[in-house]
Amino acid sequence: MKLHVFLLILALSLRAVCAQELPDLGDSSQSTLSPLQERRLGASIMQQIRSSSAYMDDVEVTDYVGQIGYTLVANSPDPGGHFEFFLINDSSINAFALPGGYIGVHSGLILAAQSESEMVGVIGHEIAHVTQRHVARMMAAQKKTGLASLAALAVAILAASSSPELAQAAIVASQAVPLQSALSFSRDHEREADRVGLQIVEKSNYDVHAIPTFFERLQRASQVYEGGAPSYLRTHPLTFERIADIQNRTGDIPYRQIPDSLAFHLVRARLVALQGSASEAVSAFKTRIEQRKSASEVASRYGLVVAMLRTENLSSADFDAARMHVDAMRKDAPNHPMIIALAAKLEVRSGNVKSGLEIYREGLALFPTRKALMYGYADALMDTGQVVQAAQYLDRSVELVDTDPRLFERKAAAHAALGQRMAQHRAQAEALLLRGNLTAAIEQLRLAQASDDGNFYERSIVDSRLRELMALDAELRQEK
């Protein structure tokens, strides 16, 4: 099926599904969505985004954006609110807030920002839209029509990654005319998000003066973006008045030179290394290193090794060269988790599994909840037949990090390899629940009940968890 036909069908399907599954907003006297309604609505949209190729499922980049995001949230008006940060693999400069605190960041924003504070300023602005309940206010005003239209946002975001024309066709097909108004914030909302966002950024010890600088640069290049991005995704129009207002707000704040973190440079190098062909990326980073054209030589070496590991057939000389760059990075930036994870991956890939596992263990001793290290260590154990050790490690890991579906999926695979069906289905149920599929999670727990292994204590846990999820399912059905 051609892509544009698929998008049209998906748009129509989304609209039909949303009419049945989106939360009831009650009568017209309600002025806003409740936080629970917002979160459930956002989760339903995220299911569509996560299943697409536009969703960037790179653990290092996602962890970095999440760390920045949660640092900003801690200094926001709602430090205890629900937030989730995710990546869209798209070269356009954009970030957006969905209901329920789901904030998307385009890879193009990270690459276009000339400093970490510029990128942080945009993310802080989106957080402010959430904390000030701007999305909830607009969506409640539009009621069901607005909610169904917002569900088409998933289609628009995914289609825009391929073609603005396809995105427009998807929206027309779904009759999502209110999408522009649903996503475009009012001038008052923008001014409030600018004001609150600046406060968040300043409290988080980033350079607030970078924000108007970035916006001015975007405005000067507006003609380029005007022709390359669909209008309904340009939800934060830049005006001279808005930039002047931000400049006035930052004018009295003393300038502080805030250096970029090494992680910012490493993530930018990683994004470049993962684009295009591996050979082109390798050549580009070699040139950077030879000509010293990078703000961070460590980041250039990192990008080179990431690009090299994308190559299928590496010679022993290639591995030696990559190891030389890793050794140089570890000397200049010892104990950085991204570099440790890359060093371990290189050793495992080159066949030195024992050395790779040791590096993973050293890294996990320093950063026990660093996901790239956790995934890499578990995968290396599984790939080398150390399934018992992998299962034991993953059992401990999900106690440390109980909100990561990938860890539960790995745990399920390890116990399945050992023939431990109850543990397998329990872990799979938690993974599905974290991915928003309550019905499938309940089915997995029923399979766990029907398994012929597990002791009395484990069976009691399964029974209790199944009753809990069934009660939740009944509550959701009652609401619908």
N, C-alpha and C positions, 0 to 999 in steps of 0.2 A: 504494500500500500504506500502510495506517495505521502511524503511528510505533510503537505498542506491538507490533503484529504483527512489524514489521521488527526491533525489538529482541529479541523472543523468538527469531526465526530466527537473528539474529546471535549471540546468546548460545550457542545450541546449536551453531552452526557453529564458533565459537571453541573450544569445548570439544573438538569432534571434531578440529579442526586441531591443537590443542596436544598431543593425545595422540601425534601423529605427528611434530611439528616441534620440540618443546621438547627441550633437551639432556638426555642420559642422566645420571642422578645416581649411577649405580653402585650398589654394594650398601649395605646399611643401616649398615655400619661408618663410612661417611663422615659427618662431623659438620657440615660446611658445604659450600655450593656453592663451586666455584673462582671466582676473579674473572672468568675468561673465560665460564664458564657464566652467571654473574650478568649480565654485559654482554649476552650474546646473548639471554637471556630478557627483559631490559629492552628491548632493541631490538625484539623481536617485539611487545611490548605497545605500544611507541611508534608502530609502524606503524599500529595501529588508531586511536590517539589523534590522530595527525597528519592522518588522513583524515576527521576528523569536524568538524562545525561548532563544537563546544565548544573545539577547539584554537584559540588566539588567535595568529594569524600577523601580529602587528604588530611591525615591525622595531625601532621605537624603544623600546617597552615591553620587548620580549624582550631587547634589548641592555642595557637598564638592569638588569633582574633578573640577567642573566648577569654583568655587571660586579660587582654586589654579591656574587653567588654565588661567583665566582672569587676575589674578594678574601678572602672567608671561607675558601674552600678552601686558599688559600695559607697561612693561619694555623691550619690543622687538623692533626690527627695524620697525615693522608695527603695532603700537598700535591701529590703527583704522580699521584694517583688520577684515574680517569675520572669526569667529572661533566658533565651537561648540564642546563640549566635551561630550563623552558618554561612557558608561560602557559595557563591554562584560563579561558575567558570565563564566569565564574560569580560571582554576587553573594555566595555564601556565603563565610564566613571559613575558609579551609582551605589547607593545603599538605601534600604527601605525598611520600614517597620510594619509588621503584620499584627493583627490583634493577638493579645496574650503575651506580648513581650518577645516574639520571634523577630530577630533582626538579621536581615540578609546583607552581606557585603560582597560586592563584585570584586573579582580579582583585579580588574582594571583600576579600581580605586587605590589599591595597595601599590600598584606599579606606577600610577600617575603621581602619587603624593611624593613631594620632594623632601619631606621630613616626616618622622613618625607623628609629630604633633598635628600635622595637617590631616593625616588619616584619622587620628584620634578625635579631632574636632568634628568630623562628619559623623562618626559613630556616636559621640556624645550628643549631637543634635537629634539623632534617631532615638536614643534612649530618652531624651527629654519629651519627644512626642508620646512615648509610652507612659512615662510617669505622670504626664499632664492629662492622660486619658483622651488625647485628641482623636485617635482612631475610634475609640468606643463612642464618643459623642457623635461623630459623623455617621457611623454605621447604625446607631440606634435611631437617628433621625430618618434614615432611609428604610428602616425596618427590613422585612424579608427581601424586598427587591434589591436593596443594597447588599444584603448578605449573599444572595445568589450571584450578584454581579461580582462581588469580591472574590468568590470562589474561582471565577474566570481569571483572576490574577495569576494563578498558577500557570494557566495556559499562556497568558501574555508574557510572563517572565521567561518561560521555556522557549516560546516561539521567537522572542526577541533575540535570543542567542544565535538563532539561525538566520533570521531575516525579519526586518521591520514589516515587510509586506505580509508575511505569514502571520505575524502577531496581529496585524490589523484585521486580516481575514478571520482569524479565530474569534476576535472580539465581535466583529460584525455577525458572524454565524451564531454566536451565543446571545446576541441581542444585548450585550453588556454595555449599553449606552451609558449607564450611570457610573461606569468604572472610572472615568476621568474625574468626576466629582467625588467619587468614593476615595480616591487616592490623593487628590490634590488638597493640600491643607490651605486653610484661609490665611490671609495676611496676619490676622491676630494670632493664629496658631503658630505661624512661622516666627513671628517676633518673640512669642513666649518660648518656643523651642530654642531660639538663638540665645535668649537671656539665660534660661535654665541650663542649656548645653554649655555655655561659657563658664557658668559657675561649677558645673561638674568637672570640666576639663581643668580649671584652675585648681580646684581642691585635689585633683588627682596628680598634681605636679607636672603638668604638661604646659607647653607654651601657647597661651591663648592668642598671641599675636600672629601665630601661623594660620589661624582660621580665616581672617579677612584676606590675608595674602593669597591663600589657596582659592578663595572665592573670586578674587579679582582675576586670577589667572584663568579660572574657568570662564569668567565672563568675557575676557578678551578672546577666548577660543570658542565662544558660543556659536558662531556660524558653523564651525565644523560639527559640533554636536547636534546643532539644529537639523542638519541634513542627514545625520547618521543614526539618530535615535528616534523611535516613535514618540509622539507628543504625550501619550497617556502614561509614559514612564517618567516623564520629566515633571515630577511632583513637587519639586522645590525650586520654583523659578527664582533666578537671581536678578535683583533689580539694584539700581544705583542707591535707592533709598535703604534697601535692606543692608547692603554692604556698608553704607555710611553709618547706619545705626550700630552695626557690629564694631566698626572702627571707633565710634564714640564710646561704646561700652568698654573697649579694651584700652582706650587712650590713657586712662588714669592708672592702669595696672602696670607696675614696674616691669621692665623687660628682664627676663632671666634666660640665660642660654641653657637650654635643655638638650643634652646630647641624645642622639638616637641610640636605642638599644641595639646590641649585636643581633638579637633575635629579629628585629625589623629588617636588617640587611640580609640575614640568612633566609628569611621567608621570601623576600623579594627575589633573591637569587634562585630559590627553589621554584618559584612560580615560572621564572624564565626558563629554568632547566627542564621543566615538565611540558613546555610548549613546543609545538612543531616536531621536527625529527630529532632523534637523539644525536645524530652526527652533526647537524647544524648547531645544536646547543653546545656540544663539546667544542667545536671549532670556535664559537663565539666566546666561550669562557677562557679558552687557551689564549685567544687574542687579548682579552681583558688583562690576564695575568702577565703576559709578555710585555704589553704596552702600559701596564699600570694605570688602566683607565677606570678603575673602580674606587668607590668611596671606602671599600673594605676589602682588603686582599683575602682575609679569612672567608668572607662571603663568596668571593670569586672562586676560591678553591672548593668551597662547599658546593656551589652550583656545578662546577666541573665534575666532581665525583658523583653527584646526583644524576647528571646527564650521562656519565659513563655507565652507571649501573642500569640505565635504561637499555643499553646495548645488549643484544642477545649473546653474541659470541665474543667474549673478552679473552685475550691471550694472557699468559702469565706475566708478560711485560706490561700489559695494561693494568693488571692487578697491582703490580709493583709500583707503577706510576701513581695509581690512585692511592695506594697506601702511603706513598711519600707525601702527597698532599694532605692526607688525614693526619699524619704525624706532625706536619707543620701547623695544622689547625689546632691540634691538641696542645701543642707547645705554646702557641699564641693565646689560646682561649681554653685553658684547662677546665674540665668539669662543666662544660656547657652541654645540656641534655640533648640538643639537636645534633651536636657533633659526636657525642658518645653513641647515640643511636645509629648514626651513619657509619661510624667506625665498626660497630658490631655487625651491622648488615653487610658491610664489605667483607669482613672475615668469613661470615657464614657463606656468602655468595662465592667466595674464592675457594671454599672447601675446608677452611680452617675453622670447623664448627666449634671445637673445644675452645679455641681462642675467642671466637665470637660470643659464645655463651658466658665466658668469664667476663667479657666487657659488659654484656647485658647485666650480669649480676652486680658488677661494680657500679654501674649506672643506677640500677634499682635501689641499691643501698643509699645512694644520694637522693634519688628522686623516685620514691616507691610508687607514686601515682601518676607518673609520666606515661601517657598512653602509648606513645611510639615505642618506648622501652618495654612496656607490658605486652603489647601485641607481638613485638619482634621476638621477645624471649619465649613466649608461649608457642609461637609458630615454629621457631627453631627446634624446640623440644619435640613438637609433634612431627616435624619433617624428618627428624633423625631417629624416630621410633621410641623416644622416651615419653611414652604416652602417660604412664603412671605419674611421672614427675610433673608433666604438663597439667594433668587433672588436679593434682594436689596444689600446684601453684595457682591455678585458676580458681579453685575453691577458696583460697585465701584472698585472691585479688578481688572477687566480687563482694567480699566483706569490706574491703577498703573503698572500692568504687562500685556502688550498687545502682548507678544510673546510666551505665554504658551498655547498650544492647550488644555491642561487638564482643565484649568480654563474656557475656552470657552465651552468645553464639559459639564462641570458642570453647567454653566450658561444656556446652552440649555436645560438640563434636568430639571432645576428649573422652567424655563418659560413654558416648555411643561407640567409640573405638574399643572401649573396655567392656562393652556389653552391659553396661549399667543403665538400663532403660529408665528406671524411675528418675535417677539424677539427670539423665539426658532430657527427658520431657519437662522436668521441673525447670531446668535452665532455659530450655527453648520457650517455655511459657513466659518467663520473665523477659526474655529478649523481645518477644512479640508484644507484650504489654508495653514495654518502653518504646516500641515503634508505633504504638497507637492501635494495635489490632487486638482488642479485648476478646472478641469472639474466638479467634484462633488460639489465644492464650488459654481460654477455658477448655478448649478441646485438648490442648497439650496436657493440661492437668488431669483431664479424664483419662488420657492415655497413661499418665503416670500412675493413677489409681489402679488401672487394669494390669499394670506390669507385675511380674511375679518375683521381683527382687525388692530390696529395701526392708529395713527393720520397722518395728512398731513406731518408734519415734519419728522416723522419716515419713511413714504413712500418715501419721497424725498431722505433720506439717503440711503435707499435700492436701489432706481433707480440709484443714483450716483455711489454707490459701484459696482452695476452690470455692468454699462458702463465701469468702470475702469478695472474690471476683464476680461470683454469680449475683451477690447482693448489689454490687456496683452496676452490673449489667441491667438488673431489674430497675435500679434507680434511673439509669439513663433512658431506658425504654419508657418509663413512666413520664419523664420529662418530655420526650418526643411526642 
